[in-house]
Structures are given as C-alpha cells and as structure tokens.
Amino acid sequence: MSQVQSVAEHEMAELIVTSLNLEGVDPAFIEPEAPLFGTGLGLDSIDALELALEISKRHGVQLRSDDEDNRQIFASLRSLAAYVQTHRPA
C-alpha cells in the first residue's frame, strides 16, 4: 500500500534523487515511510554526507555528522522532510 507524499516530502525526494544522481529513481515513487538506508533506497554514509551538504545549501539547515539523532532524522523521507521543515531558518 503506497502512501502519498506531502509537498515537503516530494521536494525532499526530488532533492535526494538529483543531488545523489539516483538514475532510474522516480522521486514520486519514494515511499515516505520506507528506510532511506539499507533495504529501502539503499543509501550509504557518503550519500548522507552529500545529502546533508545539499540540505544545508538549499534550506539553511545544518545536519552534523556527530548528531546522535541522525539515525532518526535520516530514517525515512518523511522524517527527513519533517526535520528540515521544523529546523529551517524563518
């Protein structure tokens, strides 16, 4: 059963696909609750660093590699989009 992406989730999905050059991945088909790493989208720690850099550039949200909440923040498209939405500078 697929879940519908919110506008913020869709924007984040597009950012993930474009910044990581995920060929053959349609941002609209990234499940909001599916894991981004391992079995889900299959991202790795290098992808996380690139993604954090791109999020910082586009949204002004700093994601630090030593943040103990990273596992939760990067758990899924939904959690990442929600984190960025709540931590964006006004």
PyMOL Python script that loads the backbone (N, CA, C, O; Angstrom):
from pymol import cmd

cmd.read_pdbstr("""\
ATOM      1  N   MET A   1       0.836  -1.166   0.000  1.00  0.00           N
ATOM      2  CA  MET A   1       0.000   0.000   0.000  1.00  0.00           C
ATOM      3  C   MET A   1       0.897   1.250   0.000  1.00  0.00           C
ATOM      4  O   MET A   1       1.652   1.468   0.948  1.00  0.00           O
ATOM      5  N   SER A   2       0.818   2.049  -1.032  1.00  0.00           N
ATOM      6  CA  SER A   2       1.693   3.203  -1.087  1.00  0.00           C
ATOM      7  C   SER A   2       1.053   4.401  -0.397  1.00  0.00           C
ATOM      8  O   SER A   2      -0.164   4.589  -0.418  1.00  0.00           O
ATOM      9  N   GLN A   3       1.903   5.188   0.204  1.00  0.00           N
ATOM     10  CA  GLN A   3       1.450   6.368   0.907  1.00  0.00           C
ATOM     11  C   GLN A   3       1.709   7.591   0.039  1.00  0.00           C
ATOM     12  O   GLN A   3       2.643   7.604  -0.763  1.00  0.00           O
ATOM     13  N   VAL A   4       0.895   8.597   0.197  1.00  0.00           N
ATOM     14  CA  VAL A   4       1.031   9.815  -0.583  1.00  0.00           C
ATOM     15  C   VAL A   4       2.059  10.727   0.076  1.00  0.00           C
ATOM     16  O   VAL A   4       2.054  10.906   1.294  1.00  0.00           O
ATOM     17  N   GLN A   5       2.938  11.299  -0.737  1.00  0.00           N
ATOM     18  CA  GLN A   5       3.925  12.240  -0.234  1.00  0.00           C
ATOM     19  C   GLN A   5       3.287  13.611  -0.025  1.00  0.00           C
ATOM     20  O   GLN A   5       2.440  14.040  -0.809  1.00  0.00           O
ATOM     21  N   SER A   6       3.699  14.279   1.027  1.00  0.00           N
ATOM     22  CA  SER A   6       3.293  15.675   1.210  1.00  0.00           C
ATOM     23  C   SER A   6       4.130  16.520   0.249  1.00  0.00           C
ATOM     24  O   SER A   6       5.059  16.010  -0.378  1.00  0.00           O
ATOM     25  N   VAL A   7       3.813  17.780   0.135  1.00  0.00           N
ATOM     26  CA  VAL A   7       4.593  18.674  -0.733  1.00  0.00           C
ATOM     27  C   VAL A   7       6.050  18.711  -0.273  1.00  0.00           C
ATOM     28  O   VAL A   7       6.966  18.620  -1.091  1.00  0.00           O
ATOM     29  N   ALA A   8       6.262  18.844   1.034  1.00  0.00           N
ATOM     30  CA  ALA A   8       7.622  18.890   1.584  1.00  0.00           C
ATOM     31  C   ALA A   8       8.363  17.577   1.313  1.00  0.00           C
ATOM     32  O   ALA A   8       9.553  17.588   0.997  1.00  0.00           O
ATOM     33  N   GLU A   9       7.660  16.454   1.436  1.00  0.00           N
ATOM     34  CA  GLU A   9       8.279  15.150   1.178  1.00  0.00           C
ATOM     35  C   GLU A   9       8.640  15.006  -0.289  1.00  0.00           C
ATOM     36  O   GLU A   9       9.689  14.453  -0.620  1.00  0.00           O
ATOM     37  N   HIS A  10       7.781  15.497  -1.170  1.00  0.00           N
ATOM     38  CA  HIS A  10       8.075  15.400  -2.598  1.00  0.00           C
ATOM     39  C   HIS A  10       9.291  16.263  -2.953  1.00  0.00           C
ATOM     40  O   HIS A  10      10.151  15.837  -3.724  1.00  0.00           O
ATOM     41  N   GLU A  11       9.360  17.464  -2.395  1.00  0.00           N
ATOM     42  CA  GLU A  11      10.523  18.324  -2.633  1.00  0.00           C
ATOM     43  C   GLU A  11      11.793  17.653  -2.128  1.00  0.00           C
ATOM     44  O   GLU A  11      12.832  17.714  -2.785  1.00  0.00           O
ATOM     45  N   MET A  12      11.714  17.010  -0.959  1.00  0.00           N
ATOM     46  CA  MET A  12      12.882  16.326  -0.403  1.00  0.00           C
ATOM     47  C   MET A  12      13.256  15.123  -1.269  1.00  0.00           C
ATOM     48  O   MET A  12      14.439  14.857  -1.480  1.00  0.00           O
ATOM     49  N   ALA A  13      12.256  14.396  -1.771  1.00  0.00           N
ATOM     50  CA  ALA A  13      12.523  13.259  -2.652  1.00  0.00           C
ATOM     51  C   ALA A  13      13.245  13.723  -3.913  1.00  0.00           C
ATOM     52  O   ALA A  13      14.182  13.068  -4.370  1.00  0.00           O
ATOM     53  N   GLU A  14      12.813  14.851  -4.475  1.00  0.00           N
ATOM     54  CA  GLU A  14      13.479  15.385  -5.661  1.00  0.00           C
ATOM     55  C   GLU A  14      14.913  15.795  -5.339  1.00  0.00           C
ATOM     56  O   GLU A  14      15.821  15.561  -6.137  1.00  0.00           O
ATOM     57  N   LEU A  15      15.116  16.402  -4.181  1.00  0.00           N
ATOM     58  CA  LEU A  15      16.463  16.789  -3.764  1.00  0.00           C
ATOM     59  C   LEU A  15      17.355  15.558  -3.621  1.00  0.00           C
ATOM     60  O   LEU A  15      18.509  15.575  -4.049  1.00  0.00           O
ATOM     61  N   ILE A  16      16.830  14.499  -3.025  1.00  0.00           N
ATOM     62  CA  ILE A  16      17.598  13.257  -2.850  1.00  0.00           C
ATOM     63  C   ILE A  16      17.998  12.689  -4.207  1.00  0.00           C
ATOM     64  O   ILE A  16      19.165  12.364  -4.426  1.00  0.00           O
ATOM     65  N   VAL A  17      17.041  12.569  -5.113  1.00  0.00           N
ATOM     66  CA  VAL A  17      17.311  11.967  -6.422  1.00  0.00           C
ATOM     67  C   VAL A  17      18.297  12.805  -7.229  1.00  0.00           C
ATOM     68  O   VAL A  17      19.220  12.258  -7.833  1.00  0.00           O
ATOM     69  N   THR A  18      18.112  14.135  -7.248  1.00  0.00           N
ATOM     70  CA  THR A  18      19.000  14.972  -8.056  1.00  0.00           C
ATOM     71  C   THR A  18      20.379  15.117  -7.437  1.00  0.00           C
ATOM     72  O   THR A  18      21.382  15.021  -8.144  1.00  0.00           O
ATOM     73  N   SER A  19      20.452  15.347  -6.129  1.00  0.00           N
ATOM     74  CA  SER A  19      21.767  15.571  -5.517  1.00  0.00           C
ATOM     75  C   SER A  19      22.607  14.300  -5.465  1.00  0.00           C
ATOM     76  O   SER A  19      23.836  14.375  -5.456  1.00  0.00           O
ATOM     77  N   LEU A  20      21.965  13.138  -5.430  1.00  0.00           N
ATOM     78  CA  LEU A  20      22.711  11.876  -5.377  1.00  0.00           C
ATOM     79  C   LEU A  20      22.760  11.167  -6.731  1.00  0.00           C
ATOM     80  O   LEU A  20      23.269  10.051  -6.837  1.00  0.00           O
ATOM     81  N   ASN A  21      22.223  11.828  -7.770  1.00  0.00           N
ATOM     82  CA  ASN A  21      22.219  11.248  -9.122  1.00  0.00           C
ATOM     83  C   ASN A  21      21.676   9.821  -9.144  1.00  0.00           C
ATOM     84  O   ASN A  21      22.304   8.916  -9.693  1.00  0.00           O
ATOM     85  N   LEU A  22      20.514   9.633  -8.546  1.00  0.00           N
ATOM     86  CA  LEU A  22      19.914   8.300  -8.495  1.00  0.00           C
ATOM     87  C   LEU A  22      19.162   8.038  -9.804  1.00  0.00           C
ATOM     88  O   LEU A  22      17.965   8.303  -9.913  1.00  0.00           O
ATOM     89  N   GLU A  23      19.877   7.522 -10.772  1.00  0.00           N
ATOM     90  CA  GLU A  23      19.274   7.269 -12.075  1.00  0.00           C
ATOM     91  C   GLU A  23      18.231   6.167 -11.971  1.00  0.00           C
ATOM     92  O   GLU A  23      18.430   5.161 -11.290  1.00  0.00           O
ATOM     93  N   GLY A  24      17.129   6.375 -12.652  1.00  0.00           N
ATOM     94  CA  GLY A  24      16.075   5.380 -12.668  1.00  0.00           C
ATOM     95  C   GLY A  24      15.164   5.417 -11.449  1.00  0.00           C
ATOM     96  O   GLY A  24      14.267   4.583 -11.320  1.00  0.00           O
ATOM     97  N   VAL A  25      15.387   6.381 -10.550  1.00  0.00           N
ATOM     98  CA  VAL A  25      14.524   6.503  -9.375  1.00  0.00           C
ATOM     99  C   VAL A  25      13.597   7.694  -9.588  1.00  0.00           C
ATOM    100  O   VAL A  25      14.051   8.824  -9.772  1.00  0.00           O
ATOM    101  N   ASP A  26      12.299   7.428  -9.562  1.00  0.00           N
ATOM    102  CA  ASP A  26      11.306   8.490  -9.702  1.00  0.00           C
ATOM    103  C   ASP A  26      10.996   9.012  -8.306  1.00  0.00           C
ATOM    104  O   ASP A  26      10.529   8.256  -7.454  1.00  0.00           O
ATOM    105  N   PRO A  27      11.255  10.315  -8.056  1.00  0.00           N
ATOM    106  CA  PRO A  27      11.005  10.863  -6.717  1.00  0.00           C
ATOM    107  C   PRO A  27       9.588  10.608  -6.225  1.00  0.00           C
ATOM    108  O   PRO A  27       9.369  10.424  -5.028  1.00  0.00           O
ATOM    109  N   ALA A  28       8.633  10.597  -7.135  1.00  0.00           N
ATOM    110  CA  ALA A  28       7.228  10.408  -6.746  1.00  0.00           C
ATOM    111  C   ALA A  28       6.963   9.013  -6.187  1.00  0.00           C
ATOM    112  O   ALA A  28       5.966   8.800  -5.497  1.00  0.00           O
ATOM    113  N   PHE A  29       7.850   8.065  -6.482  1.00  0.00           N
ATOM    114  CA  PHE A  29       7.629   6.691  -6.025  1.00  0.00           C
ATOM    115  C   PHE A  29       8.443   6.318  -4.795  1.00  0.00           C
ATOM    116  O   PHE A  29       8.454   5.154  -4.394  1.00  0.00           O
ATOM    117  N   ILE A  30       9.124   7.286  -4.191  1.00  0.00           N
ATOM    118  CA  ILE A  30       9.833   7.004  -2.946  1.00  0.00           C
ATOM    119  C   ILE A  30       8.794   7.001  -1.828  1.00  0.00           C
ATOM    120  O   ILE A  30       8.137   8.009  -1.572  1.00  0.00           O
ATOM    121  N   GLU A  31       8.657   5.862  -1.173  1.00  0.00           N
ATOM    122  CA  GLU A  31       7.675   5.723  -0.086  1.00  0.00           C
ATOM    123  C   GLU A  31       8.090   6.608   1.082  1.00  0.00           C
ATOM    124  O   GLU A  31       9.235   6.537   1.527  1.00  0.00           O
ATOM    125  N   PRO A  32       7.180   7.443   1.587  1.00  0.00           N
ATOM    126  CA  PRO A  32       7.513   8.351   2.685  1.00  0.00           C
ATOM    127  C   PRO A  32       8.045   7.656   3.935  1.00  0.00           C
ATOM    128  O   PRO A  32       8.892   8.208   4.637  1.00  0.00           O
ATOM    129  N   GLU A  33       7.558   6.453   4.216  1.00  0.00           N
ATOM    130  CA  GLU A  33       7.962   5.757   5.440  1.00  0.00           C
ATOM    131  C   GLU A  33       9.041   4.698   5.212  1.00  0.00           C
ATOM    132  O   GLU A  33       9.522   4.092   6.169  1.00  0.00           O
ATOM    133  N   ALA A  34       9.424   4.469   3.959  1.00  0.00           N
ATOM    134  CA  ALA A  34      10.440   3.441   3.672  1.00  0.00           C
ATOM    135  C   ALA A  34      11.812   3.920   4.139  1.00  0.00           C
ATOM    136  O   ALA A  34      12.094   5.118   4.109  1.00  0.00           O
ATOM    137  N   PRO A  35      12.666   2.993   4.570  1.00  0.00           N
ATOM    138  CA  PRO A  35      14.005   3.394   5.007  1.00  0.00           C
ATOM    139  C   PRO A  35      14.803   3.995   3.841  1.00  0.00           C
ATOM    140  O   PRO A  35      14.703   3.528   2.706  1.00  0.00           O
ATOM    141  N   LEU A  36      15.587   5.024   4.129  1.00  0.00           N
ATOM    142  CA  LEU A  36      16.445   5.609   3.095  1.00  0.00           C
ATOM    143  C   LEU A  36      17.731   4.800   2.936  1.00  0.00           C
ATOM    144  O   LEU A  36      18.334   4.772   1.862  1.00  0.00           O
ATOM    145  N   PHE A  37      18.142   4.139   4.025  1.00  0.00           N
ATOM    146  CA  PHE A  37      19.402   3.386   4.006  1.00  0.00           C
ATOM    147  C   PHE A  37      19.129   1.891   4.034  1.00  0.00           C
ATOM    148  O   PHE A  37      18.041   1.453   4.407  1.00  0.00           O
ATOM    149  N   GLY A  38      20.122   1.119   3.638  1.00  0.00           N
ATOM    150  CA  GLY A  38      19.985  -0.339   3.672  1.00  0.00           C
ATOM    151  C   GLY A  38      18.945  -0.826   2.683  1.00  0.00           C
ATOM    152  O   GLY A  38      19.045  -0.561   1.485  1.00  0.00           O
ATOM    153  N   THR A  39      17.945  -1.541   3.185  1.00  0.00           N
ATOM    154  CA  THR A  39      16.972  -2.210   2.322  1.00  0.00           C
ATOM    155  C   THR A  39      16.054  -1.270   1.570  1.00  0.00           C
ATOM    156  O   THR A  39      15.512  -1.644   0.529  1.00  0.00           O
ATOM    157  N   GLY A  40      15.865  -0.048   2.074  1.00  0.00           N
ATOM    158  CA  GLY A  40      14.961   0.887   1.411  1.00  0.00           C
ATOM    159  C   GLY A  40      15.548   1.422   0.120  1.00  0.00           C
ATOM    160  O   GLY A  40      15.619   0.715  -0.885  1.00  0.00           O
ATOM    161  N   LEU A  41      15.968   2.679   0.158  1.00  0.00           N
ATOM    162  CA  LEU A  41      16.533   3.327  -1.020  1.00  0.00           C
ATOM    163  C   LEU A  41      17.972   2.898  -1.248  1.00  0.00           C
ATOM    164  O   LEU A  41      18.525   3.114  -2.327  1.00  0.00           O
ATOM    165  N   GLY A  42      18.583   2.290  -0.235  1.00  0.00           N
ATOM    166  CA  GLY A  42      19.938   1.760  -0.374  1.00  0.00           C
ATOM    167  C   GLY A  42      21.035   2.803  -0.282  1.00  0.00           C
ATOM    168  O   GLY A  42      22.119   2.605  -0.831  1.00  0.00           O
ATOM    169  N   LEU A  43      20.780   3.904   0.397  1.00  0.00           N
ATOM    170  CA  LEU A  43      21.806   4.930   0.543  1.00  0.00           C
ATOM    171  C   LEU A  43      22.859   4.481   1.551  1.00  0.00           C
ATOM    172  O   LEU A  43      22.627   3.575   2.352  1.00  0.00           O
ATOM    173  N   ASP A  44      24.035   5.139   1.495  1.00  0.00           N
ATOM    174  CA  ASP A  44      25.096   4.820   2.452  1.00  0.00           C
ATOM    175  C   ASP A  44      25.569   6.099   3.144  1.00  0.00           C
ATOM    176  O   ASP A  44      24.989   7.166   2.943  1.00  0.00           O
ATOM    177  N   SER A  45      26.606   5.994   3.948  1.00  0.00           N
ATOM    178  CA  SER A  45      27.053   7.139   4.748  1.00  0.00           C
ATOM    179  C   SER A  45      27.579   8.281   3.879  1.00  0.00           C
ATOM    180  O   SER A  45      27.432   9.447   4.246  1.00  0.00           O
ATOM    181  N   ILE A  46      28.182   7.972   2.750  1.00  0.00           N
ATOM    182  CA  ILE A  46      28.654   9.019   1.833  1.00  0.00           C
ATOM    183  C   ILE A  46      27.446   9.779   1.285  1.00  0.00           C
ATOM    184  O   ILE A  46      27.473  11.005   1.178  1.00  0.00           O
ATOM    185  N   ASP A  47      26.390   9.044   0.941  1.00  0.00           N
ATOM    186  CA  ASP A  47      25.163   9.688   0.469  1.00  0.00           C
ATOM    187  C   ASP A  47      24.606  10.625   1.537  1.00  0.00           C
ATOM    188  O   ASP A  47      24.129  11.716   1.221  1.00  0.00           O
ATOM    189  N   ALA A  48      24.664  10.205   2.793  1.00  0.00           N
ATOM    190  CA  ALA A  48      24.157  11.025   3.887  1.00  0.00           C
ATOM    191  C   ALA A  48      24.925  12.337   3.978  1.00  0.00           C
ATOM    192  O   ALA A  48      24.334  13.393   4.201  1.00  0.00           O
ATOM    193  N   LEU A  49      26.246  12.268   3.806  1.00  0.00           N
ATOM    194  CA  LEU A  49      27.066  13.482   3.850  1.00  0.00           C
ATOM    195  C   LEU A  49      26.707  14.421   2.704  1.00  0.00           C
ATOM    196  O   LEU A  49      26.545  15.623   2.912  1.00  0.00           O
ATOM    197  N   GLU A  50      26.583  13.874   1.489  1.00  0.00           N
ATOM    198  CA  GLU A  50      26.220  14.692   0.333  1.00  0.00           C
ATOM    199  C   GLU A  50      24.843  15.313   0.515  1.00  0.00           C
ATOM    200  O   GLU A  50      24.626  16.478   0.184  1.00  0.00           O
ATOM    201  N   LEU A  51      23.924  14.528   1.041  1.00  0.00           N
ATOM    202  CA  LEU A  51      22.558  14.997   1.269  1.00  0.00           C
ATOM    203  C   LEU A  51      22.544  16.112   2.321  1.00  0.00           C
ATOM    204  O   LEU A  51      21.852  17.116   2.151  1.00  0.00           O
ATOM    205  N   ALA A  52      23.295  15.940   3.394  1.00  0.00           N
ATOM    206  CA  ALA A  52      23.367  16.957   4.447  1.00  0.00           C
ATOM    207  C   ALA A  52      23.914  18.270   3.882  1.00  0.00           C
ATOM    208  O   ALA A  52      23.433  19.348   4.230  1.00  0.00           O
ATOM    209  N   LEU A  53      24.918  18.174   3.010  1.00  0.00           N
ATOM    210  CA  LEU A  53      25.504  19.356   2.387  1.00  0.00           C
ATOM    211  C   LEU A  53      24.475  20.074   1.511  1.00  0.00           C
ATOM    212  O   LEU A  53      24.344  21.297   1.566  1.00  0.00           O
ATOM    213  N   GLU A  54      23.761  19.312   0.716  1.00  0.00           N
ATOM    214  CA  GLU A  54      22.751  19.890  -0.176  1.00  0.00           C
ATOM    215  C   GLU A  54      21.597  20.515   0.611  1.00  0.00           C
ATOM    216  O   GLU A  54      21.098  21.576   0.237  1.00  0.00           O
ATOM    217  N   ILE A  55      21.175  19.872   1.687  1.00  0.00           N
ATOM    218  CA  ILE A  55      20.104  20.414   2.532  1.00  0.00           C
ATOM    219  C   ILE A  55      20.563  21.722   3.165  1.00  0.00           C
ATOM    220  O   ILE A  55      19.793  22.676   3.272  1.00  0.00           O
ATOM    221  N   SER A  56      21.820  21.757   3.582  1.00  0.00           N
ATOM    222  CA  SER A  56      22.376  22.973   4.163  1.00  0.00           C
ATOM    223  C   SER A  56      22.380  24.112   3.143  1.00  0.00           C
ATOM    224  O   SER A  56      22.007  25.241   3.461  1.00  0.00           O
ATOM    225  N   LYS A  57      22.807  23.805   1.911  1.00  0.00           N
ATOM    226  CA  LYS A  57      22.853  24.825   0.859  1.00  0.00           C
ATOM    227  C   LYS A  57      21.465  25.335   0.485  1.00  0.00           C
ATOM    228  O   LYS A  57      21.256  26.540   0.341  1.00  0.00           O
ATOM    229  N   ARG A  58      20.532  24.424   0.331  1.00  0.00           N
ATOM    230  CA  ARG A  58      19.194  24.809  -0.146  1.00  0.00           C
ATOM    231  C   ARG A  58      18.262  25.326   0.928  1.00  0.00           C
ATOM    232  O   ARG A  58      17.439  26.204   0.671  1.00  0.00           O
ATOM    233  N   HIS A  59      18.386  24.784   2.137  1.00  0.00           N
ATOM    234  CA  HIS A  59      17.406  25.098   3.176  1.00  0.00           C
ATOM    235  C   HIS A  59      18.007  25.784   4.405  1.00  0.00           C
ATOM    236  O   HIS A  59      17.267  26.215   5.289  1.00  0.00           O
ATOM    237  N   GLY A  60      19.337  25.890   4.473  1.00  0.00           N
ATOM    238  CA  GLY A  60      19.954  26.532   5.628  1.00  0.00           C
ATOM    239  C   GLY A  60      19.868  25.720   6.902  1.00  0.00           C
ATOM    240  O   GLY A  60      20.014  26.264   7.996  1.00  0.00           O
ATOM    241  N   VAL A  61      19.632  24.424   6.774  1.00  0.00           N
ATOM    242  CA  VAL A  61      19.526  23.543   7.941  1.00  0.00           C
ATOM    243  C   VAL A  61      20.832  22.761   8.070  1.00  0.00           C
ATOM    244  O   VAL A  61      21.232  22.040   7.156  1.00  0.00           O
ATOM    245  N   GLN A  62      21.486  22.917   9.213  1.00  0.00           N
ATOM    246  CA  GLN A  62      22.750  22.225   9.437  1.00  0.00           C
ATOM    247  C   GLN A  62      22.494  20.820  10.001  1.00  0.00           C
ATOM    248  O   GLN A  62      21.850  20.665  11.038  1.00  0.00           O
ATOM    249  N   LEU A  63      23.005  19.814   9.307  1.00  0.00           N
ATOM    250  CA  LEU A  63      22.935  18.435   9.788  1.00  0.00           C
ATOM    251  C   LEU A  63      24.366  18.009  10.090  1.00  0.00           C
ATOM    252  O   LEU A  63      25.190  17.900   9.181  1.00  0.00           O
ATOM    253  N   ARG A  64      24.660  17.771  11.351  1.00  0.00           N
ATOM    254  CA  ARG A  64      26.025  17.434  11.728  1.00  0.00           C
ATOM    255  C   ARG A  64      26.216  15.922  11.786  1.00  0.00           C
ATOM    256  O   ARG A  64      25.330  15.185  12.217  1.00  0.00           O
ATOM    257  N   SER A  65      27.379  15.478  11.348  1.00  0.00           N
ATOM    258  CA  SER A  65      27.649  14.035  11.308  1.00  0.00           C
ATOM    259  C   SER A  65      27.693  13.413  12.698  1.00  0.00           C
ATOM    260  O   SER A  65      27.484  12.208  12.842  1.00  0.00           O
ATOM    261  N   ASP A  66      27.961  14.219  13.721  1.00  0.00           N
ATOM    262  CA  ASP A  66      28.046  13.681  15.082  1.00  0.00           C
ATOM    263  C   ASP A  66      26.743  13.817  15.863  1.00  0.00           C
ATOM    264  O   ASP A  66      26.717  13.586  17.072  1.00  0.00           O
ATOM    265  N   ASP A  67      25.657  14.192  15.176  1.00  0.00           N
ATOM    266  CA  ASP A  67      24.365  14.330  15.851  1.00  0.00           C
ATOM    267  C   ASP A  67      23.821  12.944  16.179  1.00  0.00           C
ATOM    268  O   ASP A  67      23.670  12.099  15.297  1.00  0.00           O
ATOM    269  N   GLU A  68      23.530  12.721  17.457  1.00  0.00           N
ATOM    270  CA  GLU A  68      23.053  11.392  17.866  1.00  0.00           C
ATOM    271  C   GLU A  68      21.650  11.077  17.340  1.00  0.00           C
ATOM    272  O   GLU A  68      21.211   9.929  17.393  1.00  0.00           O
ATOM    273  N   ASP A  69      20.949  12.093  16.833  1.00  0.00           N
ATOM    274  CA  ASP A  69      19.609  11.871  16.285  1.00  0.00           C
ATOM    275  C   ASP A  69      19.609  11.542  14.790  1.00  0.00           C
ATOM    276  O   ASP A  69      18.544  11.346  14.204  1.00  0.00           O
ATOM    277  N   ASN A  70      20.781  11.480  14.172  1.00  0.00           N
ATOM    278  CA  ASN A  70      20.842  11.252  12.719  1.00  0.00           C
ATOM    279  C   ASN A  70      20.112   9.997  12.268  1.00  0.00           C
ATOM    280  O   ASN A  70      19.468   9.995  11.218  1.00  0.00           O
ATOM    281  N   ARG A  71      20.207   8.941  13.045  1.00  0.00           N
ATOM    282  CA  ARG A  71      19.531   7.691  12.658  1.00  0.00           C
ATOM    283  C   ARG A  71      18.028   7.927  12.513  1.00  0.00           C
ATOM    284  O   ARG A  71      17.396   7.405  11.595  1.00  0.00           O
ATOM    285  N   GLN A  72      17.463   8.715  13.427  1.00  0.00           N
ATOM    286  CA  GLN A  72      16.032   9.039  13.349  1.00  0.00           C
ATOM    287  C   GLN A  72      15.764  10.051  12.236  1.00  0.00           C
ATOM    288  O   GLN A  72      14.808   9.903  11.475  1.00  0.00           O
ATOM    289  N   ILE A  73      16.607  11.076  12.142  1.00  0.00           N
ATOM    290  CA  ILE A  73      16.402  12.125  11.135  1.00  0.00           C
ATOM    291  C   ILE A  73      16.407  11.526   9.735  1.00  0.00           C
ATOM    292  O   ILE A  73      15.537  11.835   8.920  1.00  0.00           O
ATOM    293  N   PHE A  74      17.381  10.672   9.456  1.00  0.00           N
ATOM    294  CA  PHE A  74      17.542  10.077   8.129  1.00  0.00           C
ATOM    295  C   PHE A  74      16.815   8.736   7.973  1.00  0.00           C
ATOM    296  O   PHE A  74      17.058   8.010   7.009  1.00  0.00           O
ATOM    297  N   ALA A  75      15.933   8.409   8.906  1.00  0.00           N
ATOM    298  CA  ALA A  75      15.266   7.101   8.868  1.00  0.00           C
ATOM    299  C   ALA A  75      14.425   6.924   7.608  1.00  0.00           C
ATOM    300  O   ALA A  75      14.418   5.849   7.008  1.00  0.00           O
ATOM    301  N   SER A  76      13.714   7.982   7.208  1.00  0.00           N
ATOM    302  CA  SER A  76      12.820   7.869   6.057  1.00  0.00           C
ATOM    303  C   SER A  76      12.673   9.241   5.413  1.00  0.00           C
ATOM    304  O   SER A  76      13.096  10.254   5.971  1.00  0.00           O
ATOM    305  N   LEU A  77      12.084   9.254   4.263  1.00  0.00           N
ATOM    306  CA  LEU A  77      11.787  10.505   3.576  1.00  0.00           C
ATOM    307  C   LEU A  77      10.929  11.403   4.469  1.00  0.00           C
ATOM    308  O   LEU A  77      11.171  12.606   4.568  1.00  0.00           O
ATOM    309  N   ARG A  78       9.936  10.815   5.111  1.00  0.00           N
ATOM    310  CA  ARG A  78       9.022  11.570   5.968  1.00  0.00           C
ATOM    311  C   ARG A  78       9.766  12.213   7.137  1.00  0.00           C
ATOM    312  O   ARG A  78       9.554  13.391   7.426  1.00  0.00           O
ATOM    313  N   SER A  79      10.625  11.466   7.805  1.00  0.00           N
ATOM    314  CA  SER A  79      11.332  12.014   8.967  1.00  0.00           C
ATOM    315  C   SER A  79      12.328  13.095   8.551  1.00  0.00           C
ATOM    316  O   SER A  79      12.484  14.092   9.256  1.00  0.00           O
ATOM    317  N   LEU A  80      12.993  12.912   7.432  1.00  0.00           N
ATOM    318  CA  LEU A  80      13.952  13.901   6.956  1.00  0.00           C
ATOM    319  C   LEU A  80      13.244  15.194   6.548  1.00  0.00           C
ATOM    320  O   LEU A  80      13.682  16.285   6.912  1.00  0.00           O
ATOM    321  N   ALA A  81      12.157  15.072   5.796  1.00  0.00           N
ATOM    322  CA  ALA A  81      11.397  16.252   5.371  1.00  0.00           C
ATOM    323  C   ALA A  81      10.841  16.999   6.587  1.00  0.00           C
ATOM    324  O   ALA A  81      10.876  18.229   6.629  1.00  0.00           O
ATOM    325  N   ALA A  82      10.330  16.262   7.569  1.00  0.00           N
ATOM    326  CA  ALA A  82       9.773  16.884   8.769  1.00  0.00           C
ATOM    327  C   ALA A  82      10.858  17.625   9.543  1.00  0.00           C
ATOM    328  O   ALA A  82      10.631  18.733  10.030  1.00  0.00           O
ATOM    329  N   TYR A  83      12.031  17.018   9.654  1.00  0.00           N
ATOM    330  CA  TYR A  83      13.138  17.651  10.371  1.00  0.00           C
ATOM    331  C   TYR A  83      13.531  18.964   9.693  1.00  0.00           C
ATOM    332  O   TYR A  83      13.692  19.988  10.356  1.00  0.00           O
ATOM    333  N   VAL A  84      13.681  18.927   8.386  1.00  0.00           N
ATOM    334  CA  VAL A  84      14.077  20.125   7.643  1.00  0.00           C
ATOM    335  C   VAL A  84      13.012  21.209   7.777  1.00  0.00           C
ATOM    336  O   VAL A  84      13.339  22.381   7.968  1.00  0.00           O
ATOM    337  N   GLN A  85      11.742  20.826   7.680  1.00  0.00           N
ATOM    338  CA  GLN A  85      10.659  21.804   7.817  1.00  0.00           C
ATOM    339  C   GLN A  85      10.688  22.500   9.180  1.00  0.00           C
ATOM    340  O   GLN A  85      10.485  23.711   9.259  1.00  0.00           O
ATOM    341  N   THR A  86      10.936  21.751  10.242  1.00  0.00           N
ATOM    342  CA  THR A  86      10.887  22.333  11.574  1.00  0.00           C
ATOM    343  C   THR A  86      12.170  23.078  11.955  1.00  0.00           C
ATOM    344  O   THR A  86      12.165  23.851  12.913  1.00  0.00           O
ATOM    345  N   HIS A  87      13.260  22.861  11.227  1.00  0.00           N
ATOM    346  CA  HIS A  87      14.533  23.494  11.582  1.00  0.00           C
ATOM    347  C   HIS A  87      14.994  24.552  10.579  1.00  0.00           C
ATOM    348  O   HIS A  87      16.094  25.090  10.707  1.00  0.00           O
ATOM    349  N   ARG A  88      14.161  24.853   9.586  1.00  0.00           N
ATOM    350  CA  ARG A  88      14.526  25.890   8.623  1.00  0.00           C
ATOM    351  C   ARG A  88      14.565  27.254   9.290  1.00  0.00           C
ATOM    352  O   ARG A  88      13.736  27.559  10.148  1.00  0.00           O
ATOM    353  N   PRO A  89      15.548  28.088   8.885  1.00  0.00           N
ATOM    354  CA  PRO A  89      15.524  29.467   9.394  1.00  0.00           C
ATOM    355  C   PRO A  89      14.283  30.182   8.881  1.00  0.00           C
ATOM    356  O   PRO A  89      13.835  29.924   7.764  1.00  0.00           O
ATOM    357  N   ALA A  90      13.735  31.062   9.676  1.00  0.00           N
ATOM    358  CA  ALA A  90      12.498  31.777   9.287  1.00  0.00           C
ATOM    359  C   ALA A  90      12.759  32.732   8.121  1.00  0.00           C
ATOM    360  O   ALA A  90      11.841  33.413   7.663  1.00  0.00           O
TER     361      ALA A  90
END
""", "prot")
cmd.dss("prot")
cmd.show_as("cartoon", "prot")
cmd.util.cbc("prot")
cmd.orient("prot")
